[in-house]
Amino acid sequence: MEQTLVLNIAQLLTFPGLDAPRRGRDLNSVGMIQDAAVLIEKGLIAAAGPRDVVLKTTSPEKCRIIDAQGRIVLPGFVDSHSHPVFAAPRILDFESRLQGKTYAEIASLGGGILSTVDLVRRSSEEALAASLKRWVKKFLESGTTTLEAKSGYGLDWENERKILRVLAQADKEGPLEIVSTFLGAHAVPPEMKDRREVYIQRLIEEMIPRVAGENLARFSDVFCEGGYFSKEESRRIFEASKKAGLGLKIHAEQLSQNGGAALAADFEASSADHLDFADEADIRALARSNVVACLVPGSNYFLSKPYPPARKLIDSGAAVALATDFNPGTCPCWDMRMILSIACTQMKMKIEEALSAAIVNGAWAVGLGKTHGGFQAGKVADLVCHEAEDYRELPYYFGFSPVFWTMKKGEVVFRRMP
């Protein structure tokens, strides 16, 4: 059967609106429909809305029927910031933080990003692929159907390419859709700590062109931060990435105010991420731009740090997205429902705002806003049926993700066993 019909949906959130990232009041528009149905054809949305309206467009006898059994259905989460290819958790870092050591102190003791780099370099491509496969399953079980995933734990051509190849293979195998980002500018590798300019030149002249030439990533990212890459160094990396045809992302104002958000606005980057220390000028610049402000409050929770200024960003008119920042050191959380709960309770986002940020604006942050993140006809049929009768339960219950089933491109790829 070419058509699939999803019936008995208690609440369907369609996220109607302009073909653009959601801002301001538009973040509240979730398009909730009761007693709804969704018609899917060839992996795309054919119709979505009230059950009696959708049933006029097809004959149920000719469709494969999927019964939501009185639960809610939403588009799949689009997690627009993650680092899922690594060899082991950083438990020693965790213990050190509990003892009061700072991010910088942990790094100086051999922990942090470079400790993961060492393990990844010593891991085979096959071992990293097997590890990622386990995480893919957990993302799907939590209702994430599209994932932006970064390299950045290799910091030389051989190992960065290894990570990007693992991501490409996982995307090809599916069912989780993966959008790859090259993050060679995550840190200066330890063997080049006294030759940082040589490494930056290598990034600009060799690695970025090769990533683009081999079609290994859609985006290029840079950690614009004191002790990592300055604003001017980040600008040079942006220029090289843009010249190579890669989209632009940036870790901005994560540990301090360093000019990354303004740089993102200047270059019209796809997203500026973290933004914990964004000031009023940064917020105004983002609000005037098409840059998506991607907030990752799970890392703030895990690090016991102040949260990014979500309310100021939203009220200023910036397009805000939510993501997990899943990684082994600062946010070992893959569940977007937990991120929703943190966003609502700690950053004072409304439930509707948080959902729009995690779905619609997440899609725009990874360049997929025209095809993902809603139930308009022609969009990809990524549906998640949650074990809930009211969408407001999603951030209300936390610590467990009761997804009933997850559908990717019209096919059920996860179903919770009774």
TORKOL-4160 file (C-alpha; in steps of 0.2 Angstrom, whole numbers, padded with zeros to 4 digits, m for minus):
418
<pt num="1" X="0000" Y="0000" Z="0000"/>
<pt num="2" X="0007" Y="0017" Z="m0005"/>
<pt num="3" X="m0003" Y="0027" Z="0008"/>
<pt num="4" X="m0002" Y="0026" Z="0027"/>
<pt num="5" X="m0016" Y="0033" Z="0038"/>
<pt num="6" X="m0013" Y="0038" Z="0056"/>
<pt num="7" X="m0030" Y="0038" Z="0066"/>
<pt num="8" X="m0036" Y="0041" Z="0084"/>
<pt num="9" X="m0024" Y="0055" Z="0088"/>
<pt num="10" X="m0030" Y="0064" Z="0103"/>
<pt num="11" X="m0020" Y="0080" Z="0099"/>
<pt num="12" X="m0010" Y="0083" Z="0083"/>
<pt num="13" X="0002" Y="0098" Z="0083"/>
<pt num="14" X="0005" Y="0104" Z="0066"/>
<pt num="15" X="0015" Y="0120" Z="0068"/>
<pt num="16" X="0007" Y="0131" Z="0055"/>
<pt num="17" X="0015" Y="0147" Z="0049"/>
<pt num="18" X="0026" Y="0156" Z="0038"/>
<pt num="19" X="0040" Y="0146" Z="0028"/>
<pt num="20" X="0053" Y="0154" Z="0040"/>
<pt num="21" X="0060" Y="0152" Z="0058"/>
<pt num="22" X="0048" Y="0156" Z="0071"/>
<pt num="23" X="0050" Y="0172" Z="0081"/>
<pt num="24" X="0041" Y="0181" Z="0095"/>
<pt num="25" X="0023" Y="0177" Z="0096"/>
<pt num="26" X="0024" Y="0165" Z="0082"/>
<pt num="27" X="0033" Y="0153" Z="0093"/>
<pt num="28" X="0017" Y="0150" Z="0102"/>
<pt num="29" X="0008" Y="0144" Z="0087"/>
<pt num="30" X="0008" Y="0125" Z="0088"/>
<pt num="31" X="m0008" Y="0122" Z="0078"/>
<pt num="32" X="m0016" Y="0109" Z="0090"/>
<pt num="33" X="m0030" Y="0099" Z="0082"/>
<pt num="34" X="m0041" Y="0087" Z="0092"/>
<pt num="35" X="m0047" Y="0070" Z="0085"/>
<pt num="36" X="m0035" Y="0071" Z="0071"/>
<pt num="37" X="m0028" Y="0061" Z="0057"/>
<pt num="38" X="m0012" Y="0061" Z="0046"/>
<pt num="39" X="m0011" Y="0054" Z="0028"/>
<pt num="40" X="0006" Y="0049" Z="0022"/>
<pt num="41" X="0011" Y="0045" Z="0004"/>
<pt num="42" X="0028" Y="0040" Z="m0002"/>
<pt num="43" X="0036" Y="0045" Z="0015"/>
<pt num="44" X="0029" Y="0063" Z="0014"/>
<pt num="45" X="0014" Y="0071" Z="0022"/>
<pt num="46" X="m0001" Y="0071" Z="0011"/>
<pt num="47" X="m0014" Y="0078" Z="0023"/>
<pt num="48" X="m0015" Y="0082" Z="0041"/>
<pt num="49" X="m0029" Y="0089" Z="0051"/>
<pt num="50" X="m0046" Y="0085" Z="0059"/>
<pt num="51" X="m0050" Y="0066" Z="0056"/>
<pt num="52" X="m0066" Y="0069" Z="0046"/>
<pt num="53" X="m0057" Y="0081" Z="0034"/>
<pt num="54" X="m0042" Y="0070" Z="0031"/>
<pt num="55" X="m0054" Y="0055" Z="0028"/>
<pt num="56" X="m0062" Y="0064" Z="0013"/>
<pt num="57" X="m0045" Y="0064" Z="0004"/>
<pt num="58" X="m0043" Y="0045" Z="0004"/>
<pt num="59" X="m0051" Y="0028" Z="0007"/>
<pt num="60" X="m0046" Y="0020" Z="0023"/>
<pt num="61" X="m0048" Y="0003" Z="0015"/>
<pt num="62" X="m0034" Y="0007" Z="0003"/>
<pt num="63" X="m0022" Y="0012" Z="0017"/>
<pt num="64" X="m0011" Y="0005" Z="0030"/>
<pt num="65" X="m0018" Y="0010" Z="0046"/>
<pt num="66" X="m0008" Y="0015" Z="0061"/>
<pt num="67" X="m0018" Y="0018" Z="0077"/>
<pt num="68" X="m0012" Y="0031" Z="0089"/>
<pt num="69" X="m0025" Y="0025" Z="0102"/>
<pt num="70" X="m0029" Y="0041" Z="0109"/>
<pt num="71" X="m0012" Y="0048" Z="0111"/>
<pt num="72" X="m0003" Y="0064" Z="0105"/>
<pt num="73" X="0007" Y="0065" Z="0089"/>
<pt num="74" X="0020" Y="0078" Z="0085"/>
<pt num="75" X="0033" Y="0080" Z="0072"/>
<pt num="76" X="0050" Y="0072" Z="0077"/>
<pt num="77" X="0062" Y="0082" Z="0086"/>
<pt num="78" X="0076" Y="0090" Z="0076"/>
<pt num="79" X="0091" Y="0090" Z="0088"/>
<pt num="80" X="0102" Y="0104" Z="0080"/>
<pt num="81" X="0118" Y="0102" Z="0091"/>
<pt num="82" X="0127" Y="0086" Z="0096"/>
<pt num="83" X="0144" Y="0078" Z="0097"/>
<pt num="84" X="0139" Y="0059" Z="0097"/>
<pt num="85" X="0155" Y="0051" Z="0090"/>
<pt num="86" X="0167" Y="0048" Z="0105"/>
<pt num="87" X="0175" Y="0033" Z="0113"/>
<pt num="88" X="0171" Y="0034" Z="0132"/>
<pt num="89" X="0162" Y="0045" Z="0144"/>
<pt num="90" X="0172" Y="0058" Z="0154"/>
<pt num="91" X="0168" Y="0052" Z="0171"/>
<pt num="92" X="0184" Y="0059" Z="0179"/>
<pt num="93" X="0180" Y="0076" Z="0172"/>
<pt num="94" X="0163" Y="0074" Z="0181"/>
<pt num="95" X="0171" Y="0069" Z="0197"/>
<pt num="96" X="0183" Y="0084" Z="0196"/>
<pt num="97" X="0169" Y="0096" Z="0194"/>
<pt num="98" X="0160" Y="0089" Z="0209"/>
<pt num="99" X="0176" Y="0093" Z="0218"/>
<pt num="100" X="0175" Y="0111" Z="0213"/>
<pt num="101" X="0187" Y="0111" Z="0198"/>
<pt num="102" X="0183" Y="0123" Z="0184"/>
<pt num="103" X="0182" Y="0119" Z="0165"/>
<pt num="104" X="0199" Y="0127" Z="0163"/>
<pt num="105" X="0207" Y="0118" Z="0177"/>
<pt num="106" X="0200" Y="0101" Z="0171"/>
<pt num="107" X="0208" Y="0104" Z="0154"/>
<pt num="108" X="0225" Y="0109" Z="0161"/>
<pt num="109" X="0225" Y="0092" Z="0171"/>
<pt num="110" X="0223" Y="0083" Z="0154"/>
<pt num="111" X="0204" Y="0081" Z="0154"/>
<pt num="112" X="0191" Y="0090" Z="0144"/>
<pt num="113" X="0190" Y="0090" Z="0125"/>
<pt num="114" X="0208" Y="0084" Z="0122"/>
<pt num="115" X="0206" Y="0068" Z="0133"/>
<pt num="116" X="0192" Y="0063" Z="0121"/>
<pt num="117" X="0203" Y="0067" Z="0107"/>
<pt num="118" X="0216" Y="0055" Z="0113"/>
<pt num="119" X="0203" Y="0041" Z="0115"/>
<pt num="120" X="0195" Y="0044" Z="0098"/>
<pt num="121" X="0212" Y="0044" Z="0089"/>
<pt num="122" X="0216" Y="0027" Z="0097"/>
<pt num="123" X="0199" Y="0020" Z="0092"/>
<pt num="124" X="0196" Y="0012" Z="0075"/>
<pt num="125" X="0182" Y="0018" Z="0063"/>
<pt num="126" X="0173" Y="0002" Z="0066"/>
<pt num="127" X="0173" Y="0004" Z="0085"/>
<pt num="128" X="0167" Y="0022" Z="0084"/>
<pt num="129" X="0153" Y="0016" Z="0072"/>
<pt num="130" X="0147" Y="0003" Z="0084"/>
<pt num="131" X="0146" Y="0016" Z="0098"/>
<pt num="132" X="0137" Y="0028" Z="0087"/>
<pt num="133" X="0124" Y="0015" Z="0082"/>
<pt num="134" X="0120" Y="0013" Z="0101"/>
<pt num="135" X="0117" Y="0031" Z="0103"/>
<pt num="136" X="0106" Y="0032" Z="0087"/>
<pt num="137" X="0094" Y="0019" Z="0095"/>
<pt num="138" X="0093" Y="0030" Z="0110"/>
<pt num="139" X="0089" Y="0046" Z="0100"/>
<pt num="140" X="0075" Y="0037" Z="0090"/>
<pt num="141" X="0068" Y="0030" Z="0107"/>
<pt num="142" X="0067" Y="0048" Z="0113"/>
<pt num="143" X="0058" Y="0055" Z="0098"/>
<pt num="144" X="0072" Y="0063" Z="0089"/>
<pt num="145" X="0071" Y="0059" Z="0070"/>
<pt num="146" X="0085" Y="0071" Z="0064"/>
<pt num="147" X="0101" Y="0075" Z="0072"/>
<pt num="148" X="0115" Y="0088" Z="0068"/>
<pt num="149" X="0131" Y="0079" Z="0073"/>
<pt num="150" X="0149" Y="0087" Z="0074"/>
<pt num="151" X="0166" Y="0080" Z="0072"/>
<pt num="152" X="0179" Y="0089" Z="0083"/>
<pt num="153" X="0187" Y="0075" Z="0093"/>
<pt num="154" X="0200" Y="0071" Z="0080"/>
<pt num="155" X="0209" Y="0088" Z="0077"/>
<pt num="156" X="0219" Y="0081" Z="0062"/>
<pt num="157" X="0214" Y="0076" Z="0045"/>
<pt num="158" X="0215" Y="0058" Z="0047"/>
<pt num="159" X="0204" Y="0057" Z="0063"/>
<pt num="160" X="0192" Y="0071" Z="0058"/>
<pt num="161" X="0189" Y="0062" Z="0042"/>
<pt num="162" X="0187" Y="0046" Z="0052"/>
<pt num="163" X="0173" Y="0054" Z="0062"/>
<pt num="164" X="0164" Y="0062" Z="0047"/>
<pt num="165" X="0165" Y="0045" Z="0038"/>
<pt num="166" X="0156" Y="0037" Z="0053"/>
<pt num="167" X="0143" Y="0050" Z="0053"/>
<pt num="168" X="0140" Y="0048" Z="0034"/>
<pt num="169" X="0138" Y="0029" Z="0035"/>
<pt num="170" X="0126" Y="0031" Z="0050"/>
<pt num="171" X="0116" Y="0043" Z="0040"/>
<pt num="172" X="0116" Y="0031" Z="0025"/>
<pt num="173" X="0111" Y="0016" Z="0035"/>
<pt num="174" X="0097" Y="0026" Z="0044"/>
<pt num="175" X="0084" Y="0027" Z="0050"/>
<pt num="176" X="0090" Y="0042" Z="0060"/>
<pt num="177" X="0094" Y="0057" Z="0048"/>
<pt num="178" X="0111" Y="0065" Z="0052"/>
<pt num="179" X="0117" Y="0082" Z="0046"/>
<pt num="180" X="0136" Y="0082" Z="0048"/>
<pt num="181" X="0146" Y="0097" Z="0054"/>
<pt num="182" X="0165" Y="0099" Z="0053"/>
<pt num="183" X="0172" Y="0105" Z="0069"/>
<pt num="184" X="0190" Y="0104" Z="0066"/>
<pt num="185" X="0191" Y="0121" Z="0075"/>
<pt num="186" X="0186" Y="0114" Z="0092"/>
<pt num="187" X="0203" Y="0116" Z="0100"/>
<pt num="188" X="0221" Y="0116" Z="0095"/>
<pt num="189" X="0228" Y="0099" Z="0095"/>
<pt num="190" X="0240" Y="0095" Z="0109"/>
<pt num="191" X="0255" Y="0092" Z="0097"/>
<pt num="192" X="0252" Y="0109" Z="0090"/>
<pt num="193" X="0249" Y="0119" Z="0106"/>
<pt num="194" X="0265" Y="0130" Z="0102"/>
<pt num="195" X="0261" Y="0131" Z="0083"/>
<pt num="196" X="0243" Y="0136" Z="0084"/>
<pt num="197" X="0244" Y="0147" Z="0068"/>
<pt num="198" X="0251" Y="0132" Z="0058"/>
<pt num="199" X="0236" Y="0123" Z="0064"/>
<pt num="200" X="0224" Y="0137" Z="0059"/>
<pt num="201" X="0232" Y="0138" Z="0042"/>
<pt num="202" X="0230" Y="0119" Z="0040"/>
<pt num="203" X="0212" Y="0121" Z="0044"/>
<pt num="204" X="0210" Y="0135" Z="0031"/>
<pt num="205" X="0220" Y="0129" Z="0017"/>
<pt num="206" X="0219" Y="0110" Z="0018"/>
<pt num="207" X="0206" Y="0102" Z="0030"/>
<pt num="208" X="0191" Y="0113" Z="0026"/>
<pt num="209" X="0193" Y="0112" Z="0007"/>
<pt num="210" X="0195" Y="0093" Z="0008"/>
<pt num="211" X="0179" Y="0091" Z="0019"/>
<pt num="212" X="0169" Y="0101" Z="0006"/>
<pt num="213" X="0178" Y="0092" Z="m0009"/>
<pt num="214" X="0174" Y="0075" Z="m0002"/>
<pt num="215" X="0156" Y="0081" Z="0003"/>
<pt num="216" X="0159" Y="0075" Z="0021"/>
<pt num="217" X="0149" Y="0089" Z="0030"/>
<pt num="218" X="0135" Y="0101" Z="0027"/>
<pt num="219" X="0142" Y="0114" Z="0039"/>
<pt num="220" X="0158" Y="0121" Z="0047"/>
<pt num="221" X="0158" Y="0126" Z="0065"/>
<pt num="222" X="0171" Y="0135" Z="0077"/>
<pt num="223" X="0173" Y="0136" Z="0095"/>
<pt num="224" X="0175" Y="0155" Z="0097"/>
<pt num="225" X="0181" Y="0156" Z="0115"/>
<pt num="226" X="0196" Y="0163" Z="0125"/>
<pt num="227" X="0209" Y="0149" Z="0125"/>
<pt num="228" X="0202" Y="0141" Z="0109"/>
<pt num="229" X="0199" Y="0152" Z="0094"/>
<pt num="230" X="0198" Y="0171" Z="0095"/>
<pt num="231" X="0185" Y="0181" Z="0085"/>
<pt num="232" X="0198" Y="0186" Z="0072"/>
<pt num="233" X="0203" Y="0168" Z="0070"/>
<pt num="234" X="0185" Y="0162" Z="0069"/>
<pt num="235" X="0182" Y="0175" Z="0056"/>
<pt num="236" X="0196" Y="0168" Z="0045"/>
<pt num="237" X="0189" Y="0150" Z="0047"/>
<pt num="238" X="0172" Y="0157" Z="0043"/>
<pt num="239" X="0179" Y="0165" Z="0027"/>
<pt num="240" X="0187" Y="0149" Z="0022"/>
<pt num="241" X="0172" Y="0138" Z="0025"/>
<pt num="242" X="0160" Y="0150" Z="0016"/>
<pt num="243" X="0172" Y="0150" Z="0001"/>
<pt num="244" X="0172" Y="0131" Z="0001"/>
<pt num="245" X="0153" Y="0131" Z="0001"/>
<pt num="246" X="0150" Y="0125" Z="0018"/>
<pt num="247" X="0136" Y="0132" Z="0029"/>
<pt num="248" X="0142" Y="0141" Z="0045"/>
<pt num="249" X="0139" Y="0137" Z="0064"/>
<pt num="250" X="0148" Y="0144" Z="0079"/>
<pt num="251" X="0150" Y="0140" Z="0097"/>
<pt num="252" X="0147" Y="0158" Z="0104"/>
<pt num="253" X="0148" Y="0166" Z="0121"/>
<pt num="254" X="0148" Y="0149" Z="0130"/>
<pt num="255" X="0161" Y="0153" Z="0143"/>
<pt num="256" X="0163" Y="0172" Z="0141"/>
<pt num="257" X="0158" Y="0186" Z="0130"/>
<pt num="258" X="0170" Y="0184" Z="0115"/>
<pt num="259" X="0161" Y="0191" Z="0099"/>
<pt num="260" X="0155" Y="0175" Z="0092"/>
<pt num="261" X="0137" Y="0180" Z="0091"/>
<pt num="262" X="0141" Y="0197" Z="0082"/>
<pt num="263" X="0152" Y="0187" Z="0070"/>
<pt num="264" X="0138" Y="0175" Z="0066"/>
<pt num="265" X="0126" Y="0189" Z="0062"/>
<pt num="266" X="0139" Y="0197" Z="0051"/>
<pt num="267" X="0141" Y="0181" Z="0041"/>
<pt num="268" X="0122" Y="0176" Z="0042"/>
<pt num="269" X="0127" Y="0159" Z="0049"/>
<pt num="270" X="0114" Y="0146" Z="0051"/>
<pt num="271" X="0116" Y="0146" Z="0070"/>
<pt num="272" X="0125" Y="0153" Z="0084"/>
<pt num="273" X="0125" Y="0141" Z="0099"/>
<pt num="274" X="0126" Y="0141" Z="0118"/>
<pt num="275" X="0125" Y="0161" Z="0120"/>
<pt num="276" X="0126" Y="0159" Z="0139"/>
<pt num="277" X="0135" Y="0176" Z="0140"/>
<pt num="278" X="0127" Y="0185" Z="0126"/>
<pt num="279" X="0125" Y="0203" Z="0130"/>
<pt num="280" X="0112" Y="0216" Z="0124"/>
<pt num="281" X="0121" Y="0220" Z="0108"/>
<pt num="282" X="0123" Y="0202" Z="0104"/>
<pt num="283" X="0104" Y="0199" Z="0106"/>
<pt num="284" X="0100" Y="0214" Z="0096"/>
<pt num="285" X="0112" Y="0208" Z="0082"/>
<pt num="286" X="0104" Y="0191" Z="0082"/>
<pt num="287" X="0086" Y="0198" Z="0082"/>
<pt num="288" X="0090" Y="0208" Z="0066"/>
<pt num="289" X="0098" Y="0193" Z="0057"/>
<pt num="290" X="0092" Y="0176" Z="0050"/>
<pt num="291" X="0104" Y="0167" Z="0063"/>
<pt num="292" X="0095" Y="0154" Z="0073"/>
<pt num="293" X="0100" Y="0156" Z="0092"/>
<pt num="294" X="0102" Y="0138" Z="0097"/>
<pt num="295" X="0102" Y="0136" Z="0116"/>
<pt num="296" X="0108" Y="0120" Z="0124"/>
<pt num="297" X="0102" Y="0121" Z="0142"/>
<pt num="298" X="0106" Y="0103" Z="0146"/>
<pt num="299" X="0125" Y="0108" Z="0147"/>
<pt num="300" X="0121" Y="0122" Z="0159"/>
<pt num="301" X="0111" Y="0110" Z="0170"/>
<pt num="302" X="0125" Y="0098" Z="0170"/>
<pt num="303" X="0139" Y="0111" Z="0173"/>
<pt num="304" X="0128" Y="0120" Z="0186"/>
<pt num="305" X="0130" Y="0136" Z="0176"/>
<pt num="306" X="0119" Y="0151" Z="0173"/>
<pt num="307" X="0107" Y="0148" Z="0159"/>
<pt num="308" X="0107" Y="0158" Z="0142"/>
<pt num="309" X="0095" Y="0173" Z="0141"/>
<pt num="310" X="0081" Y="0164" Z="0132"/>
<pt num="311" X="0067" Y="0176" Z="0137"/>
<pt num="312" X="0077" Y="0191" Z="0131"/>
<pt num="313" X="0081" Y="0183" Z="0115"/>
<pt num="314" X="0063" Y="0178" Z="0112"/>
<pt num="315" X="0056" Y="0195" Z="0117"/>
<pt num="316" X="0069" Y="0204" Z="0106"/>
<pt num="317" X="0063" Y="0194" Z="0091"/>
<pt num="318" X="0077" Y="0182" Z="0089"/>
<pt num="319" X="0073" Y="0164" Z="0082"/>
<pt num="320" X="0077" Y="0152" Z="0096"/>
<pt num="321" X="0080" Y="0134" Z="0094"/>
<pt num="322" X="0083" Y="0121" Z="0108"/>
<pt num="323" X="0096" Y="0106" Z="0106"/>
<pt num="324" X="0104" Y="0093" Z="0118"/>
<pt num="325" X="0122" Y="0097" Z="0115"/>
<pt num="326" X="0124" Y="0078" Z="0118"/>
<pt num="327" X="0143" Y="0075" Z="0122"/>
<pt num="328" X="0154" Y="0065" Z="0134"/>
<pt num="329" X="0160" Y="0079" Z="0144"/>
<pt num="330" X="0147" Y="0093" Z="0147"/>
<pt num="331" X="0130" Y="0086" Z="0142"/>
<pt num="332" X="0128" Y="0067" Z="0142"/>
<pt num="333" X="0109" Y="0069" Z="0138"/>
<pt num="334" X="0101" Y="0063" Z="0122"/>
<pt num="335" X="0083" Y="0066" Z="0127"/>
<pt num="336" X="0075" Y="0082" Z="0120"/>
<pt num="337" X="0060" Y="0080" Z="0132"/>
<pt num="338" X="0072" Y="0083" Z="0147"/>
<pt num="339" X="0078" Y="0099" Z="0137"/>
<pt num="340" X="0060" Y="0104" Z="0136"/>
<pt num="341" X="0058" Y="0103" Z="0154"/>
<pt num="342" X="0074" Y="0113" Z="0158"/>
<pt num="343" X="0069" Y="0126" Z="0146"/>
<pt num="344" X="0052" Y="0129" Z="0153"/>
<pt num="345" X="0057" Y="0128" Z="0172"/>
<pt num="346" X="0074" Y="0136" Z="0171"/>
<pt num="347" X="0073" Y="0148" Z="0156"/>
<pt num="348" X="0055" Y="0152" Z="0158"/>
<pt num="349" X="0050" Y="0147" Z="0141"/>
<pt num="350" X="0032" Y="0144" Z="0137"/>
<pt num="351" X="0028" Y="0126" Z="0133"/>
<pt num="352" X="0023" Y="0131" Z="0115"/>
<pt num="353" X="0039" Y="0141" Z="0113"/>
<pt num="354" X="0050" Y="0126" Z="0119"/>
<pt num="355" X="0041" Y="0114" Z="0107"/>
<pt num="356" X="0043" Y="0126" Z="0092"/>
<pt num="357" X="0061" Y="0129" Z="0096"/>
<pt num="358" X="0064" Y="0110" Z="0097"/>
<pt num="359" X="0055" Y="0106" Z="0081"/>
<pt num="360" X="0053" Y="0120" Z="0069"/>
<pt num="361" X="0068" Y="0131" Z="0073"/>
<pt num="362" X="0079" Y="0116" Z="0075"/>
<pt num="363" X="0075" Y="0111" Z="0057"/>
<pt num="364" X="0079" Y="0129" Z="0051"/>
<pt num="365" X="0095" Y="0128" Z="0061"/>
<pt num="366" X="0101" Y="0113" Z="0051"/>
<pt num="367" X="0095" Y="0120" Z="0034"/>
<pt num="368" X="0080" Y="0109" Z="0033"/>
<pt num="369" X="0066" Y="0121" Z="0038"/>
<pt num="370" X="0057" Y="0119" Z="0021"/>
<pt num="371" X="0056" Y="0100" Z="0022"/>
<pt num="372" X="0056" Y="0096" Z="0041"/>
<pt num="373" X="0048" Y="0101" Z="0057"/>
<pt num="374" X="0029" Y="0102" Z="0053"/>
<pt num="375" X="0014" Y="0093" Z="0045"/>
<pt num="376" X="0011" Y="0104" Z="0030"/>
<pt num="377" X="0008" Y="0094" Z="0014"/>
<pt num="378" X="0024" Y="0089" Z="0006"/>
<pt num="379" X="0035" Y="0089" Z="0021"/>
<pt num="380" X="0044" Y="0073" Z="0027"/>
<pt num="381" X="0033" Y="0062" Z="0037"/>
<pt num="382" X="0043" Y="0061" Z="0053"/>
<pt num="383" X="0030" Y="0058" Z="0067"/>
<pt num="384" X="0031" Y="0054" Z="0085"/>
<pt num="385" X="0017" Y="0047" Z="0095"/>
<pt num="386" X="0020" Y="0051" Z="0113"/>
<pt num="387" X="0013" Y="0041" Z="0128"/>
<pt num="388" X="0002" Y="0056" Z="0133"/>
<pt num="389" X="m0015" Y="0063" Z="0131"/>
<pt num="390" X="m0010" Y="0082" Z="0132"/>
<pt num="391" X="0005" Y="0090" Z="0123"/>
<pt num="392" X="0009" Y="0099" Z="0139"/>
<pt num="393" X="0014" Y="0083" Z="0148"/>
<pt num="394" X="0030" Y="0083" Z="0137"/>
<pt num="395" X="0040" Y="0095" Z="0148"/>
<pt num="396" X="0029" Y="0091" Z="0164"/>
<pt num="397" X="0035" Y="0073" Z="0166"/>
<pt num="398" X="0054" Y="0072" Z="0165"/>
<pt num="399" X="0068" Y="0059" Z="0168"/>
<pt num="400" X="0060" Y="0046" Z="0156"/>
<pt num="401" X="0054" Y="0048" Z="0138"/>
<pt num="402" X="0038" Y="0037" Z="0136"/>
<pt num="403" X="0038" Y="0038" Z="0117"/>
<pt num="404" X="0025" Y="0025" Z="0110"/>
<pt num="405" X="0032" Y="0025" Z="0093"/>
<pt num="406" X="0043" Y="0035" Z="0081"/>
<pt num="407" X="0041" Y="0036" Z="0062"/>
<pt num="408" X="0054" Y="0041" Z="0050"/>
<pt num="409" X="0049" Y="0045" Z="0032"/>
<pt num="410" X="0033" Y="0036" Z="0034"/>
<pt num="411" X="0040" Y="0020" Z="0042"/>
<pt num="412" X="0039" Y="0016" Z="0060"/>
<pt num="413" X="0057" Y="0014" Z="0066"/>
<pt num="414" X="0054" Y="0012" Z="0085"/>
<pt num="415" X="0039" Y="0005" Z="0094"/>
<pt num="416" X="0039" Y="0003" Z="0113"/>
<pt num="417" X="0036" Y="m0015" Z="0119"/>
<pt num="418" X="0022" Y="m0017" Z="0132"/>
